[in-house]
Amino acid sequence: MHASVLDWYGDKLTQVTDLVTPTLWLIGAFVVLMAYIVYRSWKKAAIAALGMAIVIAIVNNVTSLSDMVEGEIAAPLSVTAPAGVGSTA
């Protein structure tokens, strides 16, 4: 039972990612076009494109990013005292 829930979760995550990515590309194209129309500047349109590229990259890599965070949380903490603290010399 436990494995089937995880398989279902993995399938749904893949389906949502496959749906969201093309939608973000359409939104990105619209944002870049509107940035150029409103400001009449290729610089501002390029900044909008860069921002959308970052958002798309984050959405496409959300599982690996969450694994990185989980790895940091699960890593054992090593606590060492700074030099000179606690010494009786």
C-alpha positions as CSV (number, residue, x, y, z in Angstrom):
1,M,0.0,0.0,0.0
2,H,2.8,2.4,0.9
3,A,4.5,2.0,-2.5
4,S,1.3,2.6,-4.4
5,V,0.8,5.9,-2.7
6,L,4.3,7.0,-3.6
7,D,3.9,5.8,-7.2
8,W,0.6,7.8,-7.4
9,Y,2.4,10.9,-6.0
10,G,5.2,10.5,-8.5
11,D,2.8,10.2,-11.4
12,K,0.7,13.2,-10.3
13,L,3.9,15.3,-9.9
14,T,5.0,14.4,-13.4
15,Q,1.6,15.2,-14.8
16,V,1.4,18.6,-13.1
17,T,4.9,19.5,-14.2
18,D,4.1,18.5,-17.7
19,L,1.1,20.7,-17.6
20,V,2.7,23.7,-15.9
21,T,5.8,24.0,-18.0
22,P,4.1,24.8,-21.4
23,T,1.8,27.2,-19.6
24,L,4.8,29.0,-18.1
25,W,6.3,29.3,-21.6
26,L,3.1,30.9,-22.9
27,I,3.0,33.3,-19.9
28,G,6.7,34.1,-20.4
29,A,6.2,35.0,-24.0
30,F,3.2,37.2,-23.1
31,V,5.2,38.9,-20.3
32,V,8.2,39.6,-22.6
33,L,5.9,40.9,-25.3
34,M,4.1,43.2,-22.9
35,A,7.4,44.4,-21.4
36,Y,8.5,45.4,-24.9
37,I,5.1,47.0,-25.8
38,V,4.8,49.0,-22.6
39,Y,8.4,50.2,-22.3
40,R,9.6,50.1,-25.9
41,S,12.9,48.7,-24.7
42,W,14.7,45.5,-25.6
43,K,16.6,45.7,-22.3
44,K,13.5,45.5,-20.2
45,A,12.1,42.7,-22.4
46,A,15.4,40.8,-22.0
47,I,15.2,41.3,-18.2
48,A,11.6,40.0,-18.3
49,A,12.8,37.0,-20.4
50,L,15.6,36.3,-17.9
51,G,13.1,36.4,-15.0
52,M,10.7,34.0,-16.7
53,A,13.6,31.7,-17.6
54,I,14.6,31.5,-13.9
55,V,11.0,30.8,-12.9
56,I,10.7,28.0,-15.5
57,A,14.1,26.5,-14.4
58,I,12.9,26.5,-10.8
59,V,9.6,24.8,-11.6
60,N,11.4,22.2,-13.8
61,N,13.9,21.4,-11.0
62,V,11.6,21.5,-8.0
63,T,12.1,17.9,-7.1
64,S,15.9,18.1,-7.2
65,L,15.7,21.4,-5.2
66,S,13.5,19.8,-2.6
67,D,16.0,16.8,-2.4
68,M,18.8,19.3,-1.7
69,V,16.8,20.9,1.1
70,E,15.9,17.6,2.6
71,G,19.5,16.5,2.4
72,E,20.6,19.6,4.3
73,I,18.0,19.1,7.0
74,A,18.8,15.4,7.4
75,A,22.6,16.0,7.6
76,P,23.9,15.4,11.1
77,L,25.0,18.6,12.8
78,S,28.6,18.7,14.1
79,V,29.0,21.2,16.8
80,T,32.5,22.2,17.7
81,A,33.5,24.9,20.2
82,P,35.6,27.7,18.8
83,A,39.3,27.8,19.8
84,G,39.8,29.1,23.3
85,V,36.2,28.5,24.5
86,G,35.9,26.0,27.3
87,S,39.7,25.6,27.8
88,T,41.0,25.9,31.4
89,A,44.5,26.8,30.5
